[in-house]
């Protein structure tokens, strides 16, 4: 089996790869994410980001040409607008207020790149998430927990943010940040892994 490199510092993505039974190392991408045009459909945007991260990380690998790189990027989309990680508590409050009582979309782009021949497969996965009605007090308490500040859309579904959601339609792990089912399909069908 090829050596796997995860191009992400996300502890959640690392945990999900471990849960898949994969042995991997982490090499964090230094890609300039601001260079990717946000004025495209979100399913294109997240794939472009994931591809940029995979390519940037592959360039750093000089001693493991047989390795494959797995990268991912997740965004929250509300009413057509991409919500990234909040820059401030005020921005987190605005995002959560906008998500209250509404259904929004979570898109994750994943890319798997084989270094020796640059063979690459990318895919975008969408999950719909419906939030409960959130009072200003509940939003404030959630922000005070600190959890929203490093999460796209200002919430983490795998933590206290689960209490904000009323319904999820699609892959739960996509909302966490790595669509496990889609990734396993790519690894098995395109890279000849035997996962189960």
Secondary structure, 3 states (H helix, E strand, C coil): CCCEEECCCCHHHHHHHHHCCCCEEECCCCCCHHHCCCCCCHHHHHHHHHHHHHHHHHHHCCCCCCCEEEEEEEEEEECCEEECECCCHHHHHHHHHHHCCCEEEEEEEEEEEECCCCEEEEEEEEEEEEECCCCHHHHHHHHHCCHHHHCECCCCCCCHHHHHEEEEECCHHHHHCCCHHHHHHHHHHHHCCCCC
